[in-house]
Amino acid sequence: MLQPRIARHLARNNLNLTSICVRCESLALLRHQPLPTRQFTSAPVLRKPSQPPQPPSPAKDDETFVPKPLGRPIGFSAPPQPGENSGLAPKKKDYSGMTMKERNLAKRADLVEKWGTNYFRDFKNIRKYREGKTFIANPRIFKKEVAMYFPNLQGDTLAEGGKGRDTTDVLKGKVSVVRLYSSAWGEAQIQTFTGRKENPELWEVLEENGQIAQTVDVNIEENTMKAWIIQMFAWKQRLTRKREDWDKYFVVRRGVSQMVRESIGALNGRVGYIYLVDADCKIRWAGSANAEGTEKEDLVRGLRRCIEEVKNPAPPSSRLKMLRSQNMGERPSVAAATA
């Protein structure tokens, strides 16, 4: 019986299939298969919102800061004593007598106080907060019975042998306009309050009452190199001041801690501050940064009032009443605290 003949190429393709050919056929089939179409859902969460999204609320640091008048007297409750805040205490703090937990908490508090102030943060406040203005000066001075004390600071003066002098020895017994700054920026801001061209009336009062009133400069410079430069050019400062005023210019290098700054309101180390200190070393008025509004007139008015208190002191009965109110711990309202 004759068998049908099959062409060799047909027999090779149909009868002798190899694994390679099977894989090729599979790939060819997959290439020609259509891709699955994308299925869209009608879920409401994926629909386009009808209103545009609201912008994020600004952070607290970006909010506009508005300086406000001092609501209460600033300073220390205890009178200053010469030798305080000298900065000569040992650098290494003694933690003996504490448990491990108390020691760790104390060290943490010291680190927070040490690194809490930031050089660049001070410049940021200058740019954002009206050139660093911390507070607005009160229109009237604080009453004597509720006012608090200006701290003692120790530094070098322009007088011969003026090393390690105390500000309390200069402030006590006179009405003083204390100008506190740490940079040329702060010194320029102080000029808006006490410059001869900016406030000539202030200098008229000072010259008329030279035996009672005075100006005291406190230049806080904790950088050793800058303090050395200031000392090197001290002769230039002497040329701009009378010889009897050389002991009223202090260069303070240490002792101004964060607690001292917070107590007197000098929160920004690059800004200038001005204080009206009476004969008992009490802060009766304070200003910061550039003078605004009636602050220059308020300073002159407060200076006249403090000078009048020295010329015409209160009777003993009033002093006794003042001491009794202080011992009772009474804290008057803001309106009652200003004279």
C-alpha positions as CSV (number, residue, x, y, z in Angstrom):
1,M,0.0,0.0,0.0
2,L,1.3,3.3,-1.0
3,Q,1.8,5.8,1.8
4,P,1.3,9.5,1.3
5,R,4.5,11.4,0.9
6,I,5.0,14.4,3.2
7,A,7.4,17.1,2.2
8,R,10.5,17.2,4.3
9,H,10.0,20.8,5.4
10,L,6.4,20.0,6.4
11,A,7.5,17.0,8.4
12,R,10.2,19.1,10.2
13,N,7.7,21.8,11.1
14,N,4.8,19.5,12.1
15,L,6.4,16.3,13.4
16,N,9.8,17.3,14.9
17,L,8.9,20.4,17.0
18,T,11.6,21.5,19.4
19,S,11.4,23.5,22.6
20,I,12.9,26.5,20.8
21,C,10.1,26.7,18.3
22,V,7.5,26.4,21.0
23,R,8.9,29.3,22.9
24,C,9.0,31.4,19.7
25,E,5.4,30.6,18.9
26,S,4.4,31.6,22.5
27,L,6.3,34.9,22.2
28,A,4.6,35.5,18.8
29,L,1.2,35.0,20.3
30,L,1.9,37.3,23.3
31,R,3.1,40.1,21.0
32,H,-0.1,40.1,19.0
33,Q,-2.4,40.1,22.1
34,P,-4.0,43.5,22.7
35,L,-3.0,45.3,25.9
36,P,-5.7,45.4,28.6
37,T,-7.5,48.7,28.6
38,R,-7.3,51.0,31.7
39,Q,-10.3,50.9,33.9
40,F,-11.4,54.2,35.3
41,T,-13.4,54.3,38.5
42,S,-16.2,56.7,39.4
43,A,-15.3,57.0,43.1
44,P,-16.0,60.5,44.4
45,V,-12.6,60.8,46.2
46,L,-10.8,60.8,42.8
47,R,-12.9,63.5,41.3
48,K,-11.5,67.0,40.8
49,P,-12.4,69.3,43.8
50,S,-14.9,72.0,43.0
51,Q,-12.8,74.6,44.9
52,P,-9.1,75.2,44.8
53,P,-7.2,74.0,47.8
54,Q,-6.6,76.6,50.6
55,P,-3.0,77.7,51.2
56,P,-1.4,76.4,54.3
57,S,-1.6,78.5,57.4
58,P,1.6,80.4,58.2
59,A,3.9,79.0,60.9
60,K,4.2,80.8,64.2
61,D,7.7,82.0,63.3
62,D,6.3,83.8,60.2
63,E,3.6,85.6,62.0
64,T,4.0,89.4,62.3
65,F,5.3,90.5,65.7
66,V,3.9,93.7,67.1
67,P,5.9,95.2,70.0
68,K,3.8,96.2,73.0
69,P,4.4,98.6,75.9
70,L,5.9,97.1,79.0
71,G,3.1,95.8,81.1
72,R,5.1,95.7,84.4
73,P,8.3,96.9,85.8
74,I,11.5,95.0,84.7
75,G,14.6,94.3,86.6
76,F,15.6,92.4,89.8
77,S,13.8,92.5,93.1
78,A,16.9,92.7,95.2
79,P,19.2,95.8,95.2
80,P,22.5,95.3,93.2
81,Q,25.7,94.8,95.1
82,P,29.2,95.5,93.8
83,G,31.0,92.3,92.8
84,E,27.9,90.6,91.5
85,N,27.7,89.2,87.9
86,S,31.5,89.4,87.6
87,G,31.7,86.2,85.6
88,L,34.6,84.9,87.6
89,A,32.9,81.9,88.9
90,P,34.5,78.5,88.1
91,K,33.4,77.3,84.6
92,K,32.9,73.7,85.8
93,K,29.7,73.4,87.9
94,D,29.7,71.3,90.9
95,Y,27.0,68.5,90.7
96,S,28.1,66.7,93.9
97,G,25.3,65.6,96.2
98,M,22.8,65.0,93.4
99,T,21.4,61.7,92.2
100,M,22.1,60.6,88.7
101,K,18.6,61.8,87.6
102,E,19.0,65.2,89.2
103,R,22.5,65.6,87.8
104,N,21.3,64.8,84.2
105,L,18.4,67.3,84.6
106,A,20.7,70.0,85.9
107,K,23.2,69.5,83.0
108,R,20.3,69.6,80.5
109,A,19.1,72.9,82.0
110,D,22.7,74.3,81.7
111,L,22.9,73.2,78.1
112,V,19.6,74.8,77.3
113,E,20.6,78.1,78.8
114,K,24.0,78.0,77.0
115,W,22.7,77.1,73.6
116,G,19.3,78.8,73.8
117,T,20.7,82.0,72.3
118,N,21.6,81.9,68.7
119,Y,23.7,84.6,66.8
120,F,21.7,84.2,63.6
121,R,18.4,84.2,65.4
122,D,19.1,87.6,66.8
123,F,19.7,88.9,63.2
124,K,16.5,87.2,62.1
125,N,14.6,89.1,64.8
126,I,16.2,92.4,63.6
127,R,14.9,91.8,60.1
128,K,11.4,90.6,61.0
129,Y,10.5,92.5,64.2
130,R,10.8,96.2,63.1
131,E,14.6,96.2,63.3
132,G,14.7,94.3,66.6
133,K,12.3,96.4,68.6
134,T,11.4,94.2,71.6
135,F,8.9,96.5,73.3
136,I,7.5,100.0,73.2
137,A,8.5,102.4,76.0
138,N,5.8,103.4,78.4
139,P,4.5,107.0,78.2
140,R,5.1,107.4,81.9
141,I,7.8,106.2,84.3
142,F,7.2,103.4,86.8
143,K,6.4,104.5,90.3
144,K,9.3,104.3,92.7
145,E,7.6,101.9,95.1
146,V,7.0,99.3,92.4
147,A,10.1,99.7,90.2
148,M,12.8,97.0,90.2
149,Y,16.5,97.3,90.3
150,F,19.1,97.4,87.5
151,P,21.7,94.6,87.9
152,N,25.3,95.2,88.7
153,L,27.7,94.7,85.8
154,Q,31.5,94.5,86.0
155,G,33.8,95.7,83.2
156,D,36.7,97.9,82.3
157,T,36.4,101.7,81.9
158,L,38.4,104.3,80.0
159,A,39.8,105.8,83.2
160,E,43.4,105.0,84.2
161,G,43.4,101.8,86.3
162,G,39.7,101.2,85.5
163,K,39.9,97.4,85.4
164,G,37.1,95.5,86.9
165,R,34.9,98.4,87.9
166,D,31.2,97.9,89.0
167,T,28.3,99.8,87.5
168,T,26.6,100.1,90.8
169,D,29.3,102.4,92.2
170,V,28.6,104.8,89.3
171,L,24.8,104.6,89.2
172,K,24.1,104.9,92.9
173,G,23.2,108.4,94.0
174,K,22.6,109.8,90.6
175,V,19.9,109.7,87.9
176,S,21.4,107.9,85.0
177,V,20.5,107.4,81.4
178,V,22.1,103.9,80.8
179,R,22.8,103.1,77.1
180,L,23.3,99.3,76.7
181,Y,24.5,97.9,73.3
182,S,26.7,95.1,71.9
183,S,27.3,96.2,68.3
184,A,27.6,99.3,66.1
185,W,24.0,98.6,65.0
186,G,22.8,98.9,68.6
187,E,24.9,102.0,69.2
188,A,23.3,103.7,66.2
189,Q,19.9,102.8,67.5
190,I,20.7,104.4,70.9
191,Q,21.6,107.6,69.1
192,T,18.0,108.0,68.0
193,F,17.1,108.4,71.7
194,T,20.1,110.2,73.1
195,G,21.9,111.9,70.2
196,R,22.7,115.6,70.5
197,K,21.0,116.2,67.1
198,E,18.2,113.8,67.5
199,N,17.3,114.8,71.1
200,P,18.8,118.2,72.0
201,E,16.3,118.7,74.8
202,L,17.7,115.7,76.7
203,W,21.2,117.2,76.7
204,E,19.8,120.5,77.9
205,V,18.4,118.8,81.0
206,L,21.6,116.8,81.5
207,E,23.8,119.9,81.4
208,E,21.5,121.9,83.7
209,N,21.6,119.1,86.3
210,G,25.1,117.9,85.9
211,Q,25.5,117.2,89.6
212,I,22.4,114.9,89.6
213,A,22.0,113.4,86.1
214,Q,24.5,111.6,83.9
215,T,24.8,109.2,81.0
216,V,26.4,105.8,81.4
217,D,27.5,103.5,78.4
218,V,27.6,99.8,78.8
219,N,29.2,98.0,75.8
220,I,28.7,94.3,76.2
221,E,31.4,92.5,74.1
222,E,31.9,88.8,75.0
223,N,34.1,88.1,72.0
224,T,37.7,88.2,73.1
225,M,39.0,89.5,69.8
226,K,36.5,92.3,69.5
227,A,37.1,93.3,73.2
228,W,40.8,93.5,72.5
229,I,40.2,95.7,69.4
230,I,38.0,98.0,71.6
231,Q,40.7,98.2,74.2
232,M,43.3,99.0,71.5
233,F,41.3,102.0,70.2
234,A,40.3,103.2,73.7
235,W,42.2,106.4,73.0
236,K,39.6,107.3,70.3
237,Q,36.8,106.9,72.8
238,R,38.6,109.2,75.2
239,L,38.7,112.0,72.6
240,T,34.9,112.0,72.3
241,R,34.3,112.2,76.1
242,K,35.2,114.5,78.9
243,R,37.9,113.3,81.3
244,E,35.4,113.1,84.1
245,D,33.2,110.8,82.0
246,W,35.8,108.2,81.3
247,D,34.7,106.1,84.2
248,K,31.2,106.0,82.9
249,Y,32.0,104.0,79.8
250,F,32.1,100.2,80.6
251,V,33.3,97.4,78.4
252,V,31.7,94.2,79.9
253,R,33.1,90.9,78.7
254,R,31.4,88.4,81.1
255,G,28.7,88.1,83.6
256,V,25.7,89.0,81.4
257,S,23.8,85.7,81.5
258,Q,20.6,84.9,79.9
259,M,18.8,85.4,83.2
260,V,20.2,88.9,83.4
261,R,19.1,89.7,79.8
262,E,15.6,88.4,80.4
263,S,15.2,90.3,83.6
264,I,16.0,93.7,82.0
265,G,14.3,92.9,78.7
266,A,17.5,92.9,76.6
267,L,16.5,89.8,74.7
268,N,18.2,90.6,71.4
269,G,22.0,90.8,71.7
270,R,22.4,92.9,68.6
271,V,19.9,95.7,69.5
272,G,20.4,98.8,71.6
273,Y,18.5,99.3,74.8
274,I,18.2,102.4,77.0
275,Y,17.2,102.6,80.7
276,L,16.3,105.5,83.0
277,V,17.8,104.5,86.4
278,D,17.1,106.6,89.4
279,A,19.4,107.3,92.4
280,D,18.5,104.0,94.0
281,C,19.4,102.0,90.9
282,K,15.8,101.3,90.0
283,I,14.7,101.1,86.4
284,R,12.0,103.7,86.0
285,W,11.7,103.6,82.2
286,A,13.1,101.6,79.3
287,G,13.3,101.7,75.5
288,S,14.5,99.4,72.7
289,A,15.8,99.7,69.2
290,N,15.0,102.9,67.3
291,A,12.9,105.7,68.9
292,E,9.4,105.7,67.7
293,G,6.5,108.1,68.3
294,T,6.8,110.1,71.5
295,E,9.5,107.9,73.1
296,K,12.1,110.7,73.0
297,E,9.7,113.1,74.7
298,D,8.8,110.4,77.2
299,L,12.4,109.9,78.1
300,V,13.0,113.6,78.8
301,R,9.8,113.9,80.8
302,G,10.8,110.9,82.9
303,L,14.3,112.3,83.4
304,R,12.8,115.5,84.7
305,R,10.6,113.6,87.1
306,C,13.4,111.5,88.5
307,I,15.6,114.7,89.0
308,E,12.7,116.3,90.8
309,E,12.5,113.4,93.2
310,V,16.1,113.8,94.1
311,K,15.8,117.5,94.7
312,N,12.5,117.2,96.6
313,P,12.6,113.8,98.3
314,A,9.4,112.3,99.6
315,P,8.6,112.7,103.4
316,P,9.4,109.9,105.8
317,S,5.8,108.9,106.1
318,S,5.6,108.3,102.4
319,R,8.7,106.2,102.5
320,L,7.4,104.1,105.4
321,K,4.2,103.5,103.4
322,M,6.2,102.5,100.4
323,L,8.3,100.0,102.4
324,R,5.2,98.5,103.9
325,S,3.6,97.9,100.5
326,Q,6.8,96.2,99.4
327,N,7.0,94.0,102.4
328,M,3.4,92.9,102.0
329,G,4.2,91.8,98.4
330,E,1.5,93.9,96.8
331,R,1.5,93.9,93.0
332,P,-0.3,96.9,91.7
333,S,-2.0,97.0,88.3
334,V,-0.3,98.4,85.2
335,A,-2.1,101.8,85.5
336,A,-1.1,102.0,89.2
337,A,2.5,101.1,88.4
338,T,3.2,104.2,86.3
339,A,3.5,107.6,87.6
